[in-house]
Amino acid sequence: MSYLTADKKANIFKTYGGSETNTGSVEGQIALLTERINSISGHLKENKKDFSTHRGLMKMVGQRKRLLQYLSRTNLNGYRALIEKLGIRK
């Protein structure tokens, strides 16, 4: 996973999770998964027969979906702000 350096990861958690060390925040985890999903999607556009990576991508999409459902139940305004900021869901 050379595409996701420690600095980039810390920047994602700082932007979405509040601080660099707040790696458990739901918003930060969703943002990190979104970054990984976008990167793997680009890989799969070039390598259409990479089925093991496709399975990993589907697992990440499912995990992000579950985290988004949890966030929408607990903090609806935060959920709406996050999907607007990340550009996911319509």
Secondary structure, 3 states (H helix, E strand, C coil): CCCCCHHHHHHHHHHHCCCCCCCCCHHHHHHHHHHHHHHHHHHHHHCCCCHHHHHHHHHHHHHHHHHHHHHHHHCHHHHHHHHHHHCCCC
